Amino acid sequence: MTTRRETDRVPAAEQLAALARIHELLDGQGIEYWLFGGWAVDFHAGSVTRTHDDLDIAVWLKDHNRIAALLAADGWRHAPEGHEDGYTRYERGALRLELAFLAASEEGHVYTPLREGRAAWPDEAFEDDVAELAGVRARVISLPALKADKAERRDDPIVAAKDRADLATLSTLS
């Protein structure tokens, strides 16, 4: 996933409005989704703690065609990156939405299907957690799963720095 320059970032209020609309679209159709990444940190914390490049949501792979149709009807454009593996990107103006795909093994373990294998998610990441931030409600991955994700080692120094900041915020939450 590419990182934006500071001057290219979309204001938080605009990203939150887009997330509110995405929640309305998906929830209205009974499509499960979970916010993860930096925005999930902010929703768990109850405040915007840093700037964000995009919105990250996890969805069941089986729902992708329905989601793609809903997003297209709402003005989003599919903008895949050539190296995508387990996710895809949509854009609406300067807004970016990353969809990570989910599947479940026969044993019930959730993973992201990759070209060569699977990327596991922490157990109990995808429950019924809903949080609210600035009047916007969203489904979010569980706090323990988010902490585990943010504690993983990252090779990209920019991503690693964001994860350290996010982990510091999460460490104040119970």
Disulfide bonds with the S-S distance in Angstrom:
none
